[in-house]
Amino acid sequence: MVIPLRKQTADGQGGDEDAPLRYGAIWGDGAARAADARLALRAFLGQARRTDHAVVPKSLAVDAELATSEMVTNAILHAPGPCGMTLELTDDELTITVWDSSTEKPAPKKADPRRIGGHGMHLVHTVSDRVVVALRATGKLVTAHLSLTANGKSTAFGGPAVAAFLPG
């Protein structure tokens, strides 16, 4: 099930120019693919450009794609059953939430360029201003917050997130 790209207000009627832009997708057991999530994010950000919503800078869009890909991949690899993703864009922030059926809290591992795999949550934390994990009885929600304002710490791709994995 996919929720169409459109403006939504708290009452679901649309039409509020200050309302966040929202998108949601739900994938059945075994149907989720990180590539599909990245395509959805690109379409979502394209919709923002075509409306009067905040435009996400290219460097932040690349960081958002990385976070999206890593979070959906984690849901695919570590949680049985369905999973989903919601995106929300306000004037100040892009939030990416991925939910799955695992009740285990993901923990970022220290960067190690010699290790194969296990870098996903470290990368998500590096490119995001804040990452929140909410455990539920039936699974969890992982939300990456990426600031659009100058006060945020979001980094461009190729910054600390990538440098931590390059041989020194």
C-alpha positions as a Markdown table, in Angstrom:
| # | Residue | x | y | z |
|---|---|---|---|---|
| 1 | Met | 0.0 | 0.0 | 0.0 |
| 2 | Val | 1.3 | 3.4 | -0.9 |
| 3 | Ile | 0.0 | 6.7 | 0.3 |
| 4 | Pro | 0.0 | 9.2 | -2.7 |
| 5 | Leu | 2.3 | 12.2 | -2.6 |
| 6 | Arg | 0.2 | 15.2 | -1.6 |
| 7 | Lys | -0.2 | 17.9 | 1.0 |
| 8 | Gln | -2.0 | 16.7 | 4.1 |
| 9 | Thr | -3.2 | 18.6 | 7.1 |
| 10 | Ala | -4.0 | 17.3 | 10.5 |
| 11 | Asp | -7.6 | 16.8 | 9.5 |
| 12 | Gly | -6.5 | 15.1 | 6.2 |
| 13 | Gln | -8.3 | 17.7 | 4.0 |
| 14 | Gly | -5.3 | 19.4 | 2.5 |
| 15 | Gly | -5.1 | 23.0 | 1.4 |
| 16 | Asp | -3.0 | 24.4 | 4.2 |
| 17 | Glu | 0.1 | 26.0 | 2.7 |
| 18 | Asp | 2.0 | 25.4 | 6.0 |
| 19 | Ala | 1.1 | 21.8 | 6.2 |
| 20 | Pro | 4.0 | 19.3 | 5.9 |
| 21 | Leu | 4.4 | 17.2 | 2.8 |
| 22 | Arg | 4.0 | 13.6 | 3.8 |
| 23 | Tyr | 4.4 | 10.2 | 2.1 |
| 24 | Gly | 4.0 | 6.6 | 3.3 |
| 25 | Ala | 4.6 | 3.1 | 2.0 |
| 26 | Ile | 4.0 | -0.3 | 3.4 |
| 27 | Trp | 5.7 | -3.4 | 2.1 |
| 28 | Gly | 4.4 | -6.9 | 2.7 |
| 29 | Asp | 6.7 | -9.7 | 4.0 |
| 30 | Gly | 9.6 | -10.0 | 1.7 |
| 31 | Ala | 8.5 | -7.2 | -0.6 |
| 32 | Ala | 10.6 | -4.3 | 0.6 |
| 33 | Arg | 13.6 | -3.2 | -1.4 |
| 34 | Ala | 16.0 | -0.4 | -0.6 |
| 35 | Ala | 16.0 | 0.7 | -4.2 |
| 36 | Asp | 12.2 | 1.2 | -4.1 |
| 37 | Ala | 12.6 | 3.3 | -0.9 |
| 38 | Arg | 15.3 | 5.5 | -2.5 |
| 39 | Leu | 13.1 | 6.0 | -5.6 |
| 40 | Ala | 10.2 | 7.0 | -3.4 |
| 41 | Leu | 12.4 | 9.5 | -1.5 |
| 42 | Arg | 13.5 | 11.0 | -4.8 |
| 43 | Ala | 9.9 | 11.3 | -6.0 |
| 44 | Phe | 9.0 | 12.8 | -2.7 |
| 45 | Leu | 11.7 | 15.4 | -2.9 |
| 46 | Gly | 10.8 | 16.1 | -6.5 |
| 47 | Gln | 7.2 | 16.8 | -5.4 |
| 48 | Ala | 8.5 | 19.3 | -2.8 |
| 49 | Arg | 10.3 | 21.2 | -5.6 |
| 50 | Arg | 7.1 | 21.3 | -7.7 |
| 51 | Thr | 5.1 | 22.7 | -4.8 |
| 52 | Asp | 5.7 | 25.6 | -2.4 |
| 53 | His | 7.5 | 23.3 | 0.1 |
| 54 | Ala | 11.1 | 23.7 | 1.3 |
| 55 | Val | 13.7 | 22.5 | -1.3 |
| 56 | Val | 16.1 | 20.0 | 0.1 |
| 57 | Pro | 19.7 | 20.9 | -1.0 |
| 58 | Lys | 21.4 | 18.2 | -3.1 |
| 59 | Ser | 24.0 | 17.3 | -0.5 |
| 60 | Leu | 21.2 | 16.7 | 2.1 |
| 61 | Ala | 19.2 | 14.7 | -0.4 |
| 62 | Val | 22.2 | 12.4 | -0.9 |
| 63 | Asp | 22.5 | 12.0 | 2.9 |
| 64 | Ala | 18.7 | 11.3 | 3.1 |
| 65 | Glu | 19.1 | 8.6 | 0.4 |
| 66 | Leu | 21.9 | 7.0 | 2.3 |
| 67 | Ala | 19.9 | 7.0 | 5.6 |
| 68 | Thr | 16.8 | 5.7 | 3.8 |
| 69 | Ser | 18.7 | 2.9 | 2.1 |
| 70 | Glu | 20.4 | 1.8 | 5.3 |
| 71 | Met | 17.3 | 1.9 | 7.5 |
| 72 | Val | 15.2 | -0.1 | 5.0 |
| 73 | Thr | 18.0 | -2.6 | 4.5 |
| 74 | Asn | 18.2 | -3.1 | 8.2 |
| 75 | Ala | 14.4 | -3.7 | 8.3 |
| 76 | Ile | 14.8 | -6.3 | 5.5 |
| 77 | Leu | 17.8 | -8.1 | 7.0 |
| 78 | His | 16.8 | -8.0 | 10.7 |
| 79 | Ala | 13.0 | -8.2 | 10.9 |
| 80 | Pro | 10.6 | -10.8 | 9.7 |
| 81 | Gly | 7.3 | -9.6 | 8.2 |
| 82 | Pro | 6.1 | -6.4 | 6.8 |
| 83 | Cys | 7.8 | -3.0 | 7.1 |
| 84 | Gly | 7.0 | 0.5 | 6.1 |
| 85 | Met | 8.4 | 4.0 | 5.6 |
| 86 | Thr | 7.0 | 7.5 | 6.2 |
| 87 | Leu | 8.6 | 10.7 | 5.0 |
| 88 | Glu | 7.7 | 14.2 | 6.2 |
| 89 | Leu | 9.1 | 17.5 | 5.0 |
| 90 | Thr | 8.5 | 20.8 | 6.9 |
| 91 | Asp | 10.2 | 24.2 | 6.4 |
| 92 | Asp | 12.9 | 23.1 | 8.9 |
| 93 | Glu | 13.3 | 19.4 | 8.7 |
| 94 | Leu | 13.1 | 16.2 | 6.7 |
| 95 | Thr | 12.2 | 13.1 | 8.7 |
| 96 | Ile | 12.5 | 9.6 | 7.5 |
| 97 | Thr | 10.8 | 6.9 | 9.6 |
| 98 | Val | 11.1 | 3.2 | 9.0 |
| 99 | Trp | 9.1 | 0.7 | 11.0 |
| 100 | Asp | 9.5 | -3.1 | 11.2 |
| 101 | Ser | 8.5 | -6.1 | 13.3 |
| 102 | Ser | 11.7 | -6.5 | 15.3 |
| 103 | Thr | 11.7 | -5.4 | 18.9 |
| 104 | Glu | 15.5 | -5.2 | 19.0 |
| 105 | Lys | 17.0 | -1.7 | 19.3 |
| 106 | Pro | 19.6 | -1.1 | 16.6 |
| 107 | Ala | 22.9 | 0.1 | 17.8 |
| 108 | Pro | 25.5 | 1.8 | 15.7 |
| 109 | Lys | 28.9 | 0.1 | 15.6 |
| 110 | Lys | 32.2 | 2.0 | 15.7 |
| 111 | Ala | 33.5 | 2.6 | 12.1 |
| 112 | Asp | 35.9 | -0.1 | 11.0 |
| 113 | Pro | 37.0 | 0.0 | 7.3 |
| 114 | Arg | 38.1 | -3.6 | 7.5 |
| 115 | Arg | 34.7 | -4.9 | 8.6 |
| 116 | Ile | 32.3 | -6.0 | 5.9 |
| 117 | Gly | 28.8 | -4.9 | 6.8 |
| 118 | Gly | 27.5 | -3.5 | 10.1 |
| 119 | His | 28.0 | 0.2 | 9.2 |
| 120 | Gly | 24.4 | 1.1 | 8.5 |
| 121 | Met | 23.3 | 2.7 | 11.8 |
| 122 | His | 26.7 | 4.4 | 12.2 |
| 123 | Leu | 26.1 | 6.0 | 8.8 |
| 124 | Val | 22.5 | 7.0 | 9.6 |
| 125 | His | 23.7 | 8.6 | 12.9 |
| 126 | Thr | 26.5 | 10.4 | 11.0 |
| 127 | Val | 24.3 | 12.0 | 8.3 |
| 128 | Ser | 21.4 | 12.8 | 10.6 |
| 129 | Asp | 21.0 | 15.5 | 13.1 |
| 130 | Arg | 19.1 | 13.1 | 15.4 |
| 131 | Val | 18.0 | 9.5 | 15.3 |
| 132 | Val | 15.2 | 8.3 | 17.5 |
| 133 | Val | 14.3 | 4.6 | 18.1 |
| 134 | Ala | 10.9 | 3.9 | 19.5 |
| 135 | Leu | 10.3 | 0.3 | 20.6 |
| 136 | Arg | 6.8 | -1.0 | 20.4 |
| 137 | Ala | 5.2 | -4.3 | 21.5 |
| 138 | Thr | 5.0 | -5.4 | 17.8 |
| 139 | Gly | 8.3 | -3.9 | 16.5 |
| 140 | Lys | 10.0 | -0.5 | 16.3 |
| 141 | Leu | 10.1 | 2.8 | 14.6 |
| 142 | Val | 13.5 | 4.3 | 13.6 |
| 143 | Thr | 13.4 | 8.0 | 12.7 |
| 144 | Ala | 16.2 | 10.0 | 11.2 |
| 145 | His | 15.8 | 13.8 | 11.5 |
| 146 | Leu | 17.7 | 15.9 | 8.9 |
| 147 | Ser | 17.7 | 19.6 | 9.5 |
| 148 | Leu | 17.2 | 22.0 | 6.6 |
| 149 | Thr | 18.4 | 25.0 | 8.7 |
| 150 | Ala | 21.9 | 26.4 | 9.1 |
| 151 | Asn | 21.7 | 25.4 | 12.8 |
| 152 | Gly | 21.6 | 21.7 | 12.0 |
| 153 | Lys | 24.7 | 19.6 | 11.8 |
| 154 | Ser | 23.8 | 17.7 | 8.6 |
| 155 | Thr | 26.9 | 17.1 | 6.5 |
| 156 | Ala | 27.3 | 16.8 | 2.8 |
| 157 | Phe | 28.0 | 13.3 | 1.3 |
| 158 | Gly | 31.8 | 12.9 | 1.3 |
| 159 | Gly | 32.1 | 14.6 | 4.7 |
| 160 | Pro | 32.7 | 12.8 | 8.0 |
| 161 | Ala | 30.3 | 9.9 | 7.1 |
| 162 | Val | 32.5 | 8.8 | 4.2 |
| 163 | Ala | 35.8 | 9.9 | 5.6 |
| 164 | Ala | 35.4 | 7.5 | 8.6 |
| 165 | Phe | 35.6 | 4.6 | 6.2 |
| 166 | Leu | 38.4 | 5.7 | 4.0 |
| 167 | Pro | 41.9 | 4.3 | 4.7 |
| 168 | Gly | 44.0 | 6.9 | 6.5 |
